[in-house]
């Protein structure tokens, strides 16, 4: 499959709201496209969503391919895959990016399989660079470096697809920086009437129930997180109390979630949410690379741990060696006194 040099971003939307990860990818797409001397194209599908095309342009798209059709009102795998794969097969983009959301993780593999190309999942970074194949004795210029943790997060792998186009990847929410919208940007909106096979429409949605998450870790200016070292539900209540006093959100490591101390929507890290708060307090968290991948870019990090050699101290700005059951109550009292 030959290709042009354009970077495509699947713009995920539900009920007229664009997913944050899609806006982040449009910004990253601009960075990649500049290195490729190409354009960013947003792929937008849904029903009665034409006004979202301008928002895509304001966030980095140079062109928007718009499919506005009643069959696309609610996400279903087959109709959406038909639209994305048919357009990619016809236009032959160089790169095609999806968010690593439930929808993106469902759709991207379908599209990749239809196009018979590779797909790298859950990337944490994307770059453009050259690749030299020792076996083929050939240099491939300007490939997409698809960077992600591997082997349980113990190494960072860089994956390339030298022979197939588009180069496809899903990217986790929060790992790319979203740009402020530029309402002066202008771009082209191309409306395309989608065509479906009768088999694409066999699944019908009879009813739908959506539950909004009550946790907003990504947007929180302060996160107080607990790990396995918290030890008990009673101690985790101290984490929750400190977060409440500071006006922050409660976070957790995977170990704390697996131990049943808190629900999974509070999980920060490689398999959870990526956060960049002004202040991150890590209590009883050892600092495994999987957790650090989700919080290392916090502006200020305070770590509390009984182990002076805990890996979390390697990235902490302030280090407290001590028992969180003693340290956190002292912090709570101090903040309460200050609030009086």
FIDRENLO-372587 format. One record per residue (C-alpha): residue number from 1; residue in one letter; x, y, z. Coordinates in steps of 0.1 Angstrom, whole numbers, plus 2048, in hexadecimal, padded with zeros to 3 digits. Example, Ala and Ser with C-alpha at 12.3 -4.5 7.8 and 13.67 -1.06 7.14 Angstrom:
! residues 2
k,r,x,y,z
1,A,87B,7D3,84E .
2,S,889,7F5,847 .
This chain:
! residues 340
k,r,x,y,z
1,X,800,800,800 .
2,X,810,821,7F5 .
3,X,809,840,80A .
4,X,80A,865,80C .
5,X,81A,875,82B .
6,X,7FB,881,83E .
7,X,7F5,879,862 .
8,X,7D1,86E,86A .
9,X,7C0,870,88C .
10,X,7A0,85E,893 .
11,X,78B,878,8A6 .
12,X,777,866,8BF .
13,X,757,876,8CA .
14,X,738,86C,8DE .
15,X,718,881,8DF .
16,X,72A,89E,8CF .
17,X,747,8A0,8E7 .
18,X,76A,898,8D9 .
19,X,780,882,8EF .
20,X,79D,893,900 .
21,X,7B5,879,8F1 .
22,X,7AB,883,8CE .
23,X,7B3,8A7,8D4 .
24,X,7D4,89D,8E3 .
25,X,7DC,888,8C4 .
26,X,7D3,8A5,8AC .
27,X,7EE,8BA,8BE .
28,X,807,89D,8BC .
29,X,7FD,897,898 .
30,X,807,8BB,88F .
31,X,829,8B5,89E .
32,X,82D,895,88A .
33,X,820,8A5,86A .
34,X,838,8C2,86C .
35,X,855,8A9,86C .
36,X,845,897,84E .
37,X,83D,8B7,83C .
38,X,819,8AC,83A .
39,X,7F7,8B2,848 .
40,X,7E1,8A6,865 .
41,X,7BF,897,85B .
42,X,7A4,892,875 .
43,X,78C,875,86E .
44,X,76B,87E,87E .
45,X,74C,867,87D .
46,X,72A,86B,88E .
47,X,708,87A,888 .
48,X,700,8A0,889 .
49,X,724,8A8,893 .
50,X,72E,8C0,877 .
51,X,737,8DB,890 .
52,X,752,8C5,8A0 .
53,X,766,8C8,880 .
54,X,770,8EC,888 .
55,X,77B,8E1,8AB .
56,X,792,8C7,89B .
57,X,7A2,8E2,885 .
58,X,7A6,8F9,8A3 .
59,X,7B9,8DD,8B5 .
60,X,7D1,8D4,899 .
61,X,7BF,8C4,87B .
62,X,7C7,8D2,859 .
63,X,7AB,8BE,849 .
64,X,78D,8AB,856 .
65,X,77C,88E,846 .
66,X,759,88F,852 .
67,X,740,872,851 .
68,X,71E,87F,85F .
69,X,705,862,85D .
70,X,6E8,855,873 .
71,X,6F9,832,874 .
72,X,717,842,885 .
73,X,704,853,8A1 .
74,X,70E,839,8BA .
75,X,72F,827,8B8 .
76,X,72E,805,8A9 .
77,X,74D,7F2,89E .
78,X,744,7E8,87B .
79,X,736,809,86C .
80,X,752,81D,87B .
81,X,76C,804,86F .
82,X,75D,805,84C .
83,X,760,82B,84B .
84,X,784,82D,859 .
85,X,792,810,845 .
86,X,782,81A,824 .
87,X,78F,83D,826 .
88,X,7B2,832,830 .
89,X,7B2,819,814 .
90,X,7A9,834,7FB .
91,X,7BE,851,808 .
92,X,7DC,83D,815 .
93,X,7E7,851,833 .
94,X,80B,84E,841 .
95,X,801,84C,865 .
96,X,7DF,844,875 .
97,X,7DB,84A,89B .
98,X,7BF,840,8B3 .
99,X,7BA,847,8D8 .
100,X,7BF,828,8EE .
101,X,79B,82B,8FC .
102,X,781,80F,8FC .
103,X,776,81B,8DA .
104,X,799,820,8CC .
105,X,7A4,7FE,8D8 .
106,X,786,7EE,8C7 .
107,X,788,801,8A7 .
108,X,7AD,804,89F .
109,X,7B3,7DE,89D .
110,X,796,7DA,885 .
111,X,7A3,7F5,86E .
112,X,7C7,7E8,870 .
113,X,7BB,7C5,868 .
114,X,7A6,7D1,84B .
115,X,7C4,7E4,83D .
116,X,7DC,7C8,845 .
117,X,7F4,7DF,857 .
118,X,804,7DE,879 .
119,X,7F7,7EF,899 .
120,X,80A,7F9,8B8 .
121,X,7F3,7FC,8D7 .
122,X,7F5,813,8F5 .
123,X,812,82A,8EA .
124,X,81F,843,902 .
125,X,833,857,8E8 .
126,X,836,85B,8C2 .
127,X,853,869,8AF .
128,X,85F,86A,88B .
129,X,881,85C,882 .
130,X,896,845,86C .
131,X,89A,820,870 .
132,X,8B6,80B,863 .
133,X,8AE,7E6,85D .
134,X,8CE,7D1,862 .
135,X,8BD,7B3,852 .
136,X,8B0,7C5,833 .
137,X,8CF,7DC,832 .
138,X,8B8,7F9,82C .
139,X,8B0,81B,83D .
140,X,88C,824,83F .
141,X,888,84A,844 .
142,X,86D,85C,857 .
143,X,85C,83F,868 .
144,X,844,842,885 .
145,X,855,838,8A5 .
146,X,83A,828,8BA .
147,X,846,829,8DD .
148,X,837,815,8FA .
149,X,83F,803,91A .
150,X,846,7DD,915 .
151,X,84D,7BF,92A .
152,X,837,7CB,947 .
153,X,844,7EE,944 .
154,X,868,7E4,94B .
155,X,875,7F1,929 .
156,X,86A,80B,910 .
157,X,866,7FC,8ED .
158,X,868,810,8CD .
159,X,854,7FF,8B1 .
160,X,854,807,88C .
161,X,841,7FB,86E .
162,X,858,800,850 .
163,X,844,7EC,836 .
164,X,81F,7F4,83B .
165,X,80A,814,839 .
166,X,7FA,823,84B .
167,X,80F,820,86A .
168,X,7F5,81C,885 .
169,X,7F6,821,8AB .
170,X,7DE,826,8C8 .
171,X,7E9,840,8E2 .
172,X,7E0,842,907 .
173,X,7CD,860,913 .
174,X,7E1,87A,925 .
175,X,803,871,918 .
176,X,803,88C,8FD .
177,X,7FF,8B1,905 .
178,X,7DF,8C1,8F8 .
179,X,7E2,8E3,8E9 .
180,X,7CB,900,8EF .
181,X,7B3,905,8D2 .
182,X,7BD,91E,8B7 .
183,X,79C,92C,8AA .
184,X,7AF,93E,88E .
185,X,7B9,91E,87E .
186,X,7A8,915,85D .
187,X,7A6,8F3,84C .
188,X,792,8DF,833 .
189,X,774,8CB,83D .
190,X,76C,8AF,824 .
191,X,74A,89F,828 .
192,X,749,87B,81C .
193,X,729,866,819 .
194,X,732,844,829 .
195,X,728,824,819 .
196,X,720,805,82D .
197,X,71C,7E0,826 .
198,X,6FC,7D1,833 .
199,X,712,7BB,84A .
200,X,720,7DB,85B .
201,X,6FE,7E3,869 .
202,X,6F3,7C2,878 .
203,X,6F9,7CE,89B .
204,X,6DE,7E6,8A8 .
205,X,6E0,7F9,8C8 .
206,X,6BF,7F6,8DA .
207,X,6C8,80A,8FA .
208,X,6E6,81A,908 .
209,X,6F0,824,92C .
210,X,70E,83A,932 .
211,X,71D,840,955 .
212,X,734,85E,958 .
213,X,753,859,96E .
214,X,753,86C,98F .
215,X,779,86D,98F .
216,X,78C,888,97B .
217,X,7B0,87F,981 .
218,X,7BC,88D,960 .
219,X,7AF,8B0,967 .
220,X,7B7,8B1,98C .
221,X,7D2,8CB,997 .
222,X,7DA,8B5,9B6 .
223,X,7DB,88F,9B8 .
224,X,7E0,87C,9D8 .
225,X,7E8,858,9D0 .
226,X,7EC,839,9E5 .
227,X,7FD,818,9DD .
228,X,800,7F5,9EB .
229,X,814,804,A08 .
230,X,7F5,814,A15 .
231,X,7ED,7F2,A22 .
232,X,7C8,7F5,A2D .
233,X,7A7,806,A25 .
234,X,7AA,81A,A45 .
235,X,7CB,829,A39 .
236,X,7BE,82F,A17 .
237,X,7A3,845,A27 .
238,X,7C0,85C,A31 .
239,X,7C9,85F,A0C .
240,X,7A5,868,A04 .
241,X,7A3,881,A21 .
242,X,7C3,893,A17 .
243,X,7B7,895,9F3 .
244,X,796,8A4,9FF .
245,X,7A8,8BF,A14 .
246,X,7BF,8C8,9F7 .
247,X,7A2,8C9,9DE .
248,X,7B2,8AE,9C9 .
249,X,7AA,88C,9BC .
250,X,7B2,869,9CA .
251,X,7CA,855,9B5 .
252,X,7D9,832,9B9 .
253,X,7F3,81A,9AC .
254,X,7E8,7FA,99B .
255,X,7F2,7E6,9BA .
256,X,7DA,7FA,9D0 .
257,X,7BE,7F5,9B7 .
258,X,7C5,7CF,9B4 .
259,X,7C5,7CE,9DA .
260,X,7A2,7DC,9DA .
261,X,7AA,7FC,9ED .
262,X,79B,812,9D2 .
263,X,788,80E,9B1 .
264,X,79B,80C,990 .
265,X,790,82E,983 .
266,X,7A9,83D,99C .
267,X,7C7,82A,98D .
268,X,7E4,83E,981 .
269,X,7FF,82F,96B .
270,X,806,81B,94C .
271,X,7E5,809,94E .
272,X,7D2,825,95E .
273,X,7D1,84B,959 .
274,X,7ED,862,950 .
275,X,7ED,881,966 .
276,X,801,8A2,967 .
277,X,7F4,8B4,986 .
278,X,805,8D1,997 .
279,X,80A,8BB,9B6 .
280,X,80C,895,9B8 .
281,X,80E,885,9DA .
282,X,818,860,9D9 .
283,X,813,84D,9F9 .
284,X,81E,829,9FD .
285,X,826,827,9D8 .
286,X,847,816,9D0 .
287,X,84A,827,9AE .
288,X,84A,80A,995 .
289,X,850,816,972 .
290,X,82C,80E,969 .
291,X,820,828,982 .
292,X,83A,842,97B .
293,X,830,841,956 .
294,X,80F,850,961 .
295,X,81A,86C,978 .
296,X,83F,874,973 .
297,X,837,895,962 .
298,X,825,8A4,980 .
299,X,831,8C7,988 .
300,X,839,8BD,9AD .
301,X,83B,89A,9BB .
302,X,83B,893,9E1 .
303,X,843,86E,9E9 .
304,X,83C,85D,A0A .
305,X,84C,83B,A10 .
306,X,85C,827,A2B .
307,X,876,81A,A13 .
308,X,891,834,A0D .
309,X,89C,822,9ED .
310,X,879,822,9DE .
311,X,87A,82A,9B8 .
312,X,860,845,9BD .
313,X,87A,85A,9CF .
314,X,88E,85C,9AE .
315,X,875,873,99F .
316,X,866,884,9BE .
317,X,86D,8A8,9C5 .
318,X,867,8A3,9EA .
319,X,86E,882,9FC .
320,X,85F,878,A1D .
321,X,86D,857,A2C .
322,X,853,84C,A45 .
323,X,833,83A,A4C .
324,X,816,84A,A39 .
325,X,7FF,842,A56 .
326,X,813,85B,A6A .
327,X,81D,874,A4F .
328,X,7FB,879,A3F .
329,X,7E8,881,A5F .
330,X,803,89C,A66 .
331,X,7FE,8AA,A43 .
332,X,7D8,8AA,A48 .
333,X,7DC,8BD,A69 .
334,X,7F4,8D6,A59 .
335,X,7DD,8DE,A3C .
336,X,7BF,8E1,A53 .
337,X,7D1,8FA,A69 .
338,X,7DB,90D,A4A .
339,X,7B7,90E,A3E .
340,X,7AA,91E,A5E .
